[in-house]
Amino acid sequence: MKREEKTAAVRRDISRIPCLSGAAVQLLKLAEESDHGIARVVEIVKNDAVLTSRVLMVVNSPAFARRAVIHSIDHAVALLGEDLVVGAALNEAAALLFGKKLEGYAAEEGEFWRHNLKTAIAAKLLAARARRPVNPALAFTCGLLHDLGKAVISDYLGKTAGKITRAVAQGKVADYLAAERALLGIDHAEAGYEIARLWNLPTPLPEACRYHHHPATAPEPWQGLLYVIHLADIVAMLSGVGTGADALQYHLDRGYESRVELDETGLARIMLQVEEEFALVSEVF
């Protein structure tokens, strides 16, 4: 199959991806509204029977060791917090994507979701270190979505993971993203952007997919947020949770230094905090 044919096939597969549930989309849209309250989250959950069931299952999971069973959605949402509710909604609504074994990246089943989840947690924590205000809830949601395109791109990479990592190491291609584009005419960042647009997700959620490896090229209003996602992605990889062969096969954009206040001590502290929160949250999912 020629590169042009592969590009067309990837875009065709993207166009066939099922839409997210209305509740999942509403929750993702909430992230950009900094002044909404928990009551709005409760309202959205209550209007979706599947999500209601999922949230109650999560809040009553062994990970939380509740002394009594929680039956109230109001109580469940208050206990979990918006981050976990959004995570539960996305995990439920897009399970076929996030649960995939990414063979094109030599990634095991579950690794894709764990990487996105760890990136989301890191993004929320790094948002507090941004030199200009970055909404932590929005950063978390963007972190969950940032690598979405890999779910489609993986199917067309075949058994090229070793070949690509060698090419990156030898300087034949700039990074894994460039290799994807050379092989397929499209990379996972652009594919993720197109999926987010297909789902009718609001700005800057599609932009988080498109620019997370090259935040300096993002529209100016969102560069601060995109540098947070860029760093969070790398933090997740450094912690040993990547998506297979492409882990740490990208360049760190040093422009983050003007956007995020983070030195070696701060990085170590962030990584410890991420591990602590991830240990709990990963049990739930």
Buried (B, 14 or more C-beta within 10 A) or exposed (E): EEEEEBBBBBBEBBEEBEEBBEBBBBBBBBBBEEEBEEEBBBBBBBEBEEBBEBBBEBBBEEBBEEEEEBEEBBEBBBBBEBBBBBBBBBBBBBEEBBEBBBBBBBBEEBBBBBBBBBBBBBBBBBBBBBEEEBBBBBBBBBBBBBBBBBBBBBBBBEEBBEBBBEBBEEEEBBBBBBBBBBBBBBBBBBBBBBBBBBBEBEEBBBBBBBBBBBBBEBEEEBBBBBBBBBBBBBBBBBBEBBBBBBBEBBEEBEBBEEBBEBEEEEBEBBBEBBBEBBEEBBEBB
